C-alpha cells in the first residue's frame, strides 16, 4: 500500500513507516499532522488517481524533528571586476514519520 502526496510544492511517494525530510511545516515535534493533498493511492489491488486530488483520502504522520540541512556555499564572482560575494545557506526542514494511509 502506498500513496503520492504533495507538500511544500513537491511530490513524495510514501508508505507506512517511511521517514521523510519535507519542506518546513509549522508543527511541534511529536505532534501528529495530516496530509490531505493525496494525488494517487494504491492498496495493492486498486489504483486511485486524483483530479488533481483524491477526495477523502488522507495520510497521517508524526513530526520527528525540526532542523536545518547542511550548509551550502553560494559564491558569486565576476571575472576581472574584483567582485566576489560568499554567502552560506541552511534550508530548514521537517522530518516526519508516515503513519496510517486512508
N, C-alpha and C positions, 0 to 999 in steps of 0.2 A: 504494500500500500504506500503510495506516495502522492505528493501534490506539488504544484508550482505556484509560489506566492510572489506577490510584488510588494516591495517595501523600499523606501528610500530611492525610488527611481530605478531599482534593479530587480531582476527576477531570480529566484532561487528554487531549486528542486530539493524538497525536504521529505524526510521520513521520520517516523517516531524514533527518538533518541539521538538525532543529529544535533551537533553543536555548531552554530553558525556565528560568524562575525558580520554584522549588518551595520548600515549607517546608524548613527546615534539616534536613539529614541528617548523620550523623556519618561523614564520608569526607574523605580528603585530596585536595587539589587535584591533578588529573592522574590520579587513580585511576579505575578502572572500577567501576561499580555496576550491579546488575541489579534491574529491577522485575518481580516475578513476579505482582503483582495486576493481571492483564490482564482487563478487563471485556468488550472487544469487539475483534475482529481481522478486518481485511478485506485480502485480497490482490488486489483488483481484480475478481475473478470470484466468489469465495465469501465470505460474511459469517458469521463465527462469533460467537455471543453466549454469554457465560458465565452460570453459575447458582450463585453470583454471579461466579466467576472461571473462566477457561479453564485447564484442567489442561495443564501442559507448555508453555504459551506464556510467553515472556519478552521483555523489552525491555532491551537493553544500552545503557548511557550512560556518558559520561566527565564527571567533575566538572571544570568550567571555573573556578569561582570560589566562594568562601565570603565573604559580605559582609553588610552591613546596608542596608536600604532607606532612603529619605529620611525625615527626622524628621517626625512628625505631632505636633500640639499637642492635648493633651487638657485642656480648660478647664471646670472645674465652677464654677457660680455659683448663688447663691440670692438672689433679689431682696429687698431691704430688710433683710437679715440680716447684712450685712458679711462674707459668706463667699465667698471666691474661692480657687480652687486651680488652679494651672497646672502641667502635667506634660507632658513630652515622651516619645515612644516611637519606637524604631527597631527594626523587625521583622527578625530575621536570616533570610537566605535562602541557598539553594544554587543556583547556575546550572549546569545540565547540558546537554550536547550529546548528542542521541539518535543512537545508532549503529544496530546491527542489530536488526531486528524478526524474531522467530522464534516 
